[in-house]
């Protein structure tokens, strides 16, 4: 019995293939398909400061952070092996977040959503940002659904 419980108590850290910065997911909402995306926002940026109570609460219940980790994993896998399914998953989840008020000041009437993946790397003392993917615009409706344009 103890041999089955031991891996749960003392985890193995060999599940990391490599350690790299997590990609950032950014989005822009434009009025028309042809409009250039000029106002990019990071989707669910990390808070600058958390109170001790918030940290303790997040230890027990934090579904938004779990979904954000899933989206970061989806973005990592997309960069390794691009697929329409992963791109659609990112677009759908960002659209759902916008529809539920996670992005202030974004109009969702008859607008189009564009998502991009940004990789941030430290090279020596310098930090570089590289845009690795930009989605095609998708129609965004008030319910948070995206439809192909």
C-alpha angles and dihedrals in degrees: 000000000000092000089062094046096047097073089053092051097042109032124203115240093203092100090088110094090187137338115245137150115279113248117248120231114217130178142193131195118213130184097227134027092243096049115111116243105243104156109061120180129190110243110237099349116203114262117255092220135016126191119232090250091054091049092051092046090050090054089064105030127018114135094159091058091047090054090047090054089050090051092049089051090048090051092049091050091046091055091050096044115007117217135168090233094061093044090051091048091054092046092048095049094046090048090050091051092050091049090052095053102262092129115054120214096018117133112216101183110107097340137131127236124218122187127194135185117223123193116205117201135179112224108183105308094336126090116213129194119207124185105223101176139014119188125220114257116275125196111255120206129190093262092063096251124134123214128193113263 
